[in-house]
């Protein structure tokens, strides 16, 4: 095969691989501001991270029937120990703690 054709094919394949990597990493992150904006922090309420349709959801004050926010973090992507904590209900005492937990679980 001609060297020029090989270089062209390798360049196209490398560009395709880089594009696929970029799209993969872009799908793993959700802007923190979206989560922070969706949560009403007017009171001293307690937050609970739980499971909702295979994803991590945020609940308030023990109400596990109506999530405040459903995140883009899928339980299947977590370690088994983290999945167990979420299924039991992981309590966050403040908005700061909630956002730290979500950041840890989402990375």
N, C-alpha and C positions, 0 to 999 in steps of 0.2 A: 504494500500500500504506500502511496506517496506520502512523504513526510508532511507536506502542507495539509493534507486531508487529516492526518493523525492529529496534528496540532489543533486544527479547527474542531474536530470531534472532542478532543480532551478539554478544550476551552468551553465548549457548549455543555459538556457533562459537569464540569466544575461549576459553571454558572447555575445550572439546574440544581445541583446539590446545595449550593449556598442559599438559593431561593427557598428550597424545602426546609432547610435548617432555620431560616429566618421565620417562616410561617409556623413552624413547630414551636419555637420559643415564644412567639407572639400569642399563641393560643393558650399558653400556660399562665399568663399573668392577667390579673384584673386590677385596674387602678385602685389604689387604696382610697383615694378621694371619693370614689363611687360608694365604697362600703361605708366610709365615715359619714357621707352625706345622707345615706339611707337610714341611718340609725339616729333616733331621737334621743339626745343625751340631756334632756331637760331635768331629769330626776336622778336619784341615786339608785336606780334600778339595777337588778342583777341580770346578766346576759347568760344564755345557755347555748352552747354549740351542740347541735343535734343533727340527726339524719333526716333528709327529706328528698325522696325520689332519687336516692343514690348520690346526693350531694350534701355538702355541709350547709346547714341553715342556721340562722340566728333567731333565737326565741327570747322572750322577755318574761321575767317574773314567774317562771314555772309553767307558762302557757305553751305547751308543746303541740298544740293543735293549729296554731296560726303563726307561721314564721314571719318575722319582721323583714327578713331578707334571705334569699336563697343565693348562696355564692356559686361561683363557677368551679369550686374545688370538689372534685369527684372522690368519693370514698375509696374507690378501687385503686386510686393512685397513692394511697397512704399506706404506711406500715401497719401491720396487723394490730400492734399495740395502740396506735393512734385511732384506728377504726373502732376498737373496743371502747376507748374513752369517749369518742363521739357518740357511739350508739347508747352509752350509759347516760350521756349528757354532761358535757364539759362546762363547768361554771367559770365565768369571768366576772369579777366583782366590779370592774370599771370598763369604760370605753377603751382606755389605754391598754388594759390587759386583754380585752377582746381583740383589738387590732394587732397586738403582738402575737396572740395565739393564731390568728388568721394568717399573719405573715409567715410564721413558722410552719404552719400546716400547708400553706400554698407554695412553699419553696422546695 
